[in-house]
Amino acid sequence: MPFCTSYARGPPLSTDRIRAIAGRIVRQFRRDRRTVGMVFVVPMVVLTLIAVSLPQVATPVRLLDFLAPALLAALAFFFVFILTGISFLRERSQGTLERLMATPVSRADIVLGYMGGFLLFACLQSLVVLLFTVFVLQVNYIGPLWQIFVFLMLITVGAVNTGIFFSVFARNEFQVVQFIPLVIIPQLLLAGVMWPVEQMPGYLQTVSRFLPLTYAVRGLRAIMIEGRGLASLGLELSVLVAFAGLMVILAVGTLRRGT
């Protein structure tokens, strides 16, 4: 009976299995040079287009300096969500995920392993984009650069887990793209990326309080524009950590054989 109970619950977490899965994902990405190039080049091209197209308005804070924290958060969430969602779906369509689930590997091992592999490239992408924004586009900031990067990493972790979770419900890459209007666009419109949350109707402000990107934008602006430290952003940090953890739990709970 103890054996049956243990088997029904699945094998326990294994750091060795998680590292092995993550390592395979990293090696696979390294061989796909076109994808790696797109991961790093496309966000910088988008940021450059936005920067050169902004009107030169005489304000106390340069328009690009004000928008940069929101753009960093939004682009990190968007590109990492797409990268993770499509890559995880590709693993399913090629049968790799099904073969993994036929072995004595827990669903948590699989999700955490894939998360670790995707997260490495997502973090590198965020670092490159941050350095490009600060040193090439010459965006002014007040808070320490390392604190900006730490906060950006929390956004990236949440985006990776969100991409894994939603890709479970897609059957092809087109369906993953169809999640953009559901997951990404509402946050771009309601999280303070394009206009202040305080200027929206009251019911939309209520909705924005449930969006993780709202807290990401608020936190990055607090660091980069107001010069506040991580210690004063307990609410924003807690929400992003809780969101990332929730998406891991949901991804593990929805992952099934034959998906």
ChimeraX attribute file (.defattr): number of C-alpha atoms within 10 A of each C-alpha:
attribute: neighborCount
match mode: 1-to-1
recipient: residues
	/A:1	6
	/A:2	7
	/A:3	8
	/A:4	9
	/A:5	9
	/A:6	11
	/A:7	12
	/A:8	9
	/A:9	10
	/A:10	14
	/A:11	14
	/A:12	14
	/A:13	15
	/A:14	14
	/A:15	12
	/A:16	11
	/A:17	17
	/A:18	22
	/A:19	17
	/A:20	17
	/A:21	21
	/A:22	24
	/A:23	16
	/A:24	14
	/A:25	22
	/A:26	18
	/A:27	11
	/A:28	12
	/A:29	17
	/A:30	13
	/A:31	10
	/A:32	10
	/A:33	11
	/A:34	10
	/A:35	13
	/A:36	14
	/A:37	10
	/A:38	12
	/A:39	19
	/A:40	19
	/A:41	14
	/A:42	13
	/A:43	21
	/A:44	21
	/A:45	12
	/A:46	12
	/A:47	19
	/A:48	15
	/A:49	11
	/A:50	14
	/A:51	18
	/A:52	11
	/A:53	9
	/A:54	10
	/A:55	9
	/A:56	10
	/A:57	9
	/A:58	8
	/A:59	7
	/A:60	6
	/A:61	11
	/A:62	13
	/A:63	16
	/A:64	19
	/A:65	20
	/A:66	16
	/A:67	19
	/A:68	27
	/A:69	27
	/A:70	25
	/A:71	21
	/A:72	24
	/A:73	28
	/A:74	23
	/A:75	19
	/A:76	25
	/A:77	27
	/A:78	21
	/A:79	22
	/A:80	29
	/A:81	31
	/A:82	23
	/A:83	20
	/A:84	27
	/A:85	27
	/A:86	23
	/A:87	20
	/A:88	24
	/A:89	25
	/A:90	17
	/A:91	14
	/A:92	19
	/A:93	15
	/A:94	10
	/A:95	13
	/A:96	12
	/A:97	20
	/A:98	16
	/A:99	11
	/A:100	16
	/A:101	17
	/A:102	10
	/A:103	8
	/A:104	12
	/A:105	17
	/A:106	20
	/A:107	22
	/A:108	21
	/A:109	25
	/A:110	23
	/A:111	22
	/A:112	23
	/A:113	24
	/A:114	27
	/A:115	24
	/A:116	21
	/A:117	24
	/A:118	26
	/A:119	24
	/A:120	14
	/A:121	21
	/A:122	27
	/A:123	21
	/A:124	14
	/A:125	21
	/A:126	26
	/A:127	18
	/A:128	15
	/A:129	22
	/A:130	23
	/A:131	15
	/A:132	17
	/A:133	22
	/A:134	15
	/A:135	10
	/A:136	12
	/A:137	18
	/A:138	12
	/A:139	21
	/A:140	17
	/A:141	19
	/A:142	14
	/A:143	19
	/A:144	14
	/A:145	14
	/A:146	9
	/A:147	16
	/A:148	24
	/A:149	17
	/A:150	14
	/A:151	20
	/A:152	24
	/A:153	20
	/A:154	20
	/A:155	29
	/A:156	28
	/A:157	28
	/A:158	25
	/A:159	29
	/A:160	30
	/A:161	30
	/A:162	25
	/A:163	29
	/A:164	29
	/A:165	25
	/A:166	23
	/A:167	28
	/A:168	18
	/A:169	15
	/A:170	18
	/A:171	14
	/A:172	14
	/A:173	16
	/A:174	10
	/A:175	15
	/A:176	20
	/A:177	16
	/A:178	11
	/A:179	19
	/A:180	14
	/A:181	10
	/A:182	10
	/A:183	16
	/A:184	16
	/A:185	14
	/A:186	15
	/A:187	22
	/A:188	21
	/A:189	16
	/A:190	22
	/A:191	28
	/A:192	23
	/A:193	23
	/A:194	13
	/A:195	14
	/A:196	12
	/A:197	20
	/A:198	10
	/A:199	10
	/A:200	15
	/A:201	9
	/A:202	11
	/A:203	8
	/A:204	15
	/A:205	17
	/A:206	13
	/A:207	14
	/A:208	21
	/A:209	14
	/A:210	13
	/A:211	19
	/A:212	22
	/A:213	29
	/A:214	25
	/A:215	24
	/A:216	28
	/A:217	24
	/A:218	19
	/A:219	28
	/A:220	28
	/A:221	24
	/A:222	20
	/A:223	23
	/A:224	23
	/A:225	18
	/A:226	13
	/A:227	14
	/A:228	18
	/A:229	16
	/A:230	19
	/A:231	8
	/A:232	12
	/A:233	17
	/A:234	11
	/A:235	12
	/A:236	21
	/A:237	19
	/A:238	13
	/A:239	19
	/A:240	23
	/A:241	16
	/A:242	14
	/A:243	21
	/A:244	21
	/A:245	15
	/A:246	15
	/A:247	21
	/A:248	22
	/A:249	15
	/A:250	15
	/A:251	24
	/A:252	19
	/A:253	12
	/A:254	14
	/A:255	19
	/A:256	13
	/A:257	12
	/A:258	9
	/A:259	16
